């Protein structure tokens, strides 16, 4: 059964449910059962009552820097003739 079908069975608008999951991804990761279609409005109410900010995206320092393709070394090794 899909998330959309489950939401419909519980008289929840599937689009609103999925948008809430995406907007609050960090909170969903911490407590997935609280974000099931039949619970997510309660989870939203708890978040709005909580004065602490909730980040939905990783902190800039947690993001990975882009890496060079594996076939092209970032710095040539001594004696290496390239690829």
KOLSERO-926887 format. One record per residue (C-alpha): residue in one letter; chain; x, y, z. Coordinates in pm, 1 decimal, decimal comma. Example, Ala and Ser with C-alpha at 12.3 -4.5 7.8 and 13.67 -1.06 7.14 Angstrom:
residues 2
[A A [1230,0 -450,0 780,0]]
[S A [1367,0 -106,0 714,0]]
This chain:
residues 83
[X A [0,0 0,0 0,0]]
[X A [137,1 344,0 -89,3]]
[X A [164,5 651,8 130,5]]
[X A [-93,4 823,8 -87,2]]
[X A [-343,6 541,0 -51,0]]
[X A [-281,8 520,1 324,2]]
[X A [-343,0 894,2 359,7]]
[X A [-667,4 866,5 164,6]]
[X A [-783,4 579,7 386,5]]
[X A [-734,6 802,9 690,5]]
[X A [-913,7 1101,1 534,1]]
[X A [-588,4 1298,0 505,8]]
[X A [-500,6 1506,3 200,3]]
[X A [-201,9 1314,7 54,9]]
[X A [-34,0 1624,0 -90,2]]
[X A [-36,4 1806,0 246,0]]
[X A [95,0 1497,4 420,5]]
[X A [385,0 1454,4 176,6]]
[X A [471,5 1826,8 185,8]]
[X A [487,2 1810,6 567,1]]
[X A [721,3 1509,8 545,5]]
[X A [955,2 1697,2 311,8]]
[X A [949,1 2025,0 504,1]]
[X A [1025,6 1854,8 834,3]]
[X A [1262,9 1582,7 717,6]]
[X A [1491,4 1614,2 1020,7]]
[X A [1202,2 1572,8 1265,1]]
[X A [1066,4 1281,6 1058,8]]
[X A [1404,4 1107,8 1081,0]]
[X A [1403,7 1142,7 1460,6]]
[X A [1051,8 1002,1 1509,9]]
[X A [906,5 836,9 1197,1]]
[X A [592,9 689,3 1362,4]]
[X A [482,2 1038,5 1465,8]]
[X A [466,4 1135,5 1098,1]]
[X A [238,1 861,7 969,6]]
[X A [-63,9 1001,9 783,1]]
[X A [-294,5 950,5 1081,0]]
[X A [-48,5 1126,7 1319,8]]
[X A [123,0 1398,5 1121,0]]
[X A [-113,2 1684,0 1222,6]]
[X A [-30,1 1611,5 1587,8]]
[X A [341,9 1614,7 1504,4]]
[X A [298,7 1949,8 1325,1]]
[X A [116,8 2092,7 1627,2]]
[X A [398,0 1973,7 1855,7]]
[X A [657,5 2141,2 1633,2]]
[X A [470,4 2471,3 1629,2]]
[X A [437,9 2463,0 2009,9]]
[X A [810,9 2390,4 2053,1]]
[X A [1009,2 2718,1 2063,2]]
[X A [1334,3 2548,0 1950,2]]
[X A [1397,5 2583,6 1577,3]]
[X A [1406,2 2264,6 1373,5]]
[X A [1639,7 2246,9 1078,0]]
[X A [1516,9 2054,6 778,1]]
[X A [1846,1 2073,5 589,8]]
[X A [2193,4 1978,7 707,5]]
[X A [2415,1 2249,4 847,1]]
[X A [2653,5 2397,3 589,2]]
[X A [2948,9 2230,3 761,2]]
[X A [2774,8 1891,1 734,1]]
[X A [2735,3 1915,7 358,6]]
[X A [2996,0 1737,3 152,5]]
[X A [3215,6 1932,2 -77,7]]
[X A [3207,2 1821,0 -438,5]]
[X A [3474,5 1568,1 -519,7]]
[X A [3671,4 1508,1 -835,4]]
[X A [3570,2 1212,1 -1049,8]]
[X A [3744,4 895,8 -940,4]]
[X A [3939,6 870,8 -1265,5]]
[X A [4092,3 1218,7 -1230,7]]
[X A [4307,5 1264,7 -919,0]]
[X A [4280,4 1601,8 -745,8]]
[X A [4659,0 1639,0 -744,5]]
[X A [4890,4 1448,7 -976,0]]
[X A [5119,6 1207,3 -799,2]]
[X A [5494,0 1232,7 -850,8]]
[X A [5599,2 1030,8 -1143,6]]
[X A [5242,5 978,9 -1257,5]]
[X A [5182,3 1054,1 -1619,7]]
[X A [4817,3 1154,5 -1576,6]]
[X A [4515,0 928,1 -1619,8]]
